[in-house]
Amino acid sequence: MLALRTSRRVTPVLMLLVIALTVPGMASAGQSRTISPSEAIELAIENDSQLRQAELNLSLATLELGAAQVSAVLPAVGLAVDLPKLTAAGLGQEIGASLTASLSLPWGDGALTGGLGFSYNAAASELVAPTWQISLSDVLDLARPNAAAERIQSLKWAVESAKRSYTAAKADLVISTLKTYGTLLTEAKQAEWDAEAVNRLTIELDQVKDLAAQGYKGDQDVNEARLLLLDAQVQAEKSADAYATDLEAFCRTTLRIEETSQLSSIDVSMSDLLAAAGKLREDEIPGNAISSASTVIAAQQSVTTAEDDLRQARADMLPSVTVEAALDSDEWSLGVGVSLDLFAPDRKANVEIAETNLDLAKEKLDSARETVRNEIFNLKASLLSAARAAESLSLEEEKWRLEGQVMTAKRAAGSISDTDWAQFLEEKGAFEIDAAGRATSLLVAHLTYRNALGMELNWEEWL
């Protein structure tokens, strides 16, 4: 922790040391690593565990879909070889082999299987005529005739869901990293301001002491000036320690680096950013902004599932058809069976349950749409507020510049008290700290709104 427990004037060397410890970009390259905003985001993306899990989930879902699609169109082929048997009479002379292929059917729950068998008698040196067989076995539930296709569709939905989860996780990480980066820059600015306040109050204490020695000030004035300095020193220590602690935690947990680091400033063209934000606000909200939200898509999927469940519940009275067919070199056979439930006591209740679940799913869908809609408008209002704050910055800076001239003149004339002067400096410092972060706040609001609209963030263009 930085300690400034002295009533003497802070030397320029000590002042530079204070700023070097708290202000981005002041530390030399040999002492610490300087991290830019874009580098911080790239490190966060590279090292975030949740994002890696989302990426692996996407890879896993893609692989599972590919495996299901391949198995649906390509047969499984197997080869079995029967070697000669060893018996009490000696080693047998017959060698057999069979080749089988099985293909899943696109309907029902069954497969088409074909087999080809070979046999060779070594004692007689003759090849026995090959045998072959083709068989079909299927159970077709008329309530769900497309069960096989539904599994493929379910896996496709899983891939799309994993893509959305990965994209959302990456966008959230970019925005949260940039927001934390901006917060740290604000803390650094606060630490710089507090260090400057210590230097200023040290000078003022020396001046009060000189006036007290000349009889123009009393011990009470000296004590009050010393108290102000002590308060400033405590605040400077707190702000410097808070910045150092938060920076270390950010580098360790988000960026996954242990070395001493500093942050560079965020240089964004305010005019270009204002123009982009203005155009984004003026454009109509895309029609798919609500429907493409992850929560709305999930709710829509629940409605689709509930509709399928209701359709199946209503079709539960339909029979199941079993088909068994076989053909080989000697004979053929065909068997068909039909089974159904003549009476199911819970059939009507199951239909009512499915209808209620569908109504509930639709209500949740409407609620999700309304929630997303309100979130988009709230983010649009936040973007407007950040843009207005950025647009008024030049006027506010001019106002504080003129007020600084007026207050300085009044202080020189002795027409304002030390308390009024200190309050003015405190308010001016608060403005400067807030003004330094307005560009970052506007950039964060701009990217957050783009993300809510389902647009690419394109954060690289600004950093």
Secondary structure, 3 states (H helix, E strand, C coil): CCCCCCCCCCCHHHHHHHHHHHCCCCCCCCCCEEECHHHHHHHHHHHCHHHHHHHHHHHHHHHHHHHHHHHHHCCEEEEEEECCCEECCEECCEEEEEEEEEEECCCCCCEEEEEEEEEEECCCCEEEEEEEEEEEEEEEECCCCCHHHHHHHHHHHHHHHHHHHHHHHHHHHHHHHHHHHHHHHHHHHHHHHHHHHHHHHHHHHHHHHHHHHCCCCCHHHHHHHHHHHHHHHHHHHHHHHHHHHHHHHHHHHHHCCCCCEEECCCCCCHHHHHHHHHHHHHCCCCCHHHHCCHHHHHHHHHHHHHHHHHHHHHCCCCCEEEEEEEEECCCEEEEEEEECCCCCCCHHHHHHHHHHHHHHHHHHHHHHHHHHHHHHHHHHHHHHHHHHHHHCHHHHHHHHHHHHHHHHHHHHHCCCCHHHHHHHHHHHHHHHHHHHCHHHHHHHHHHHHHHHCCCCCCHHHCC
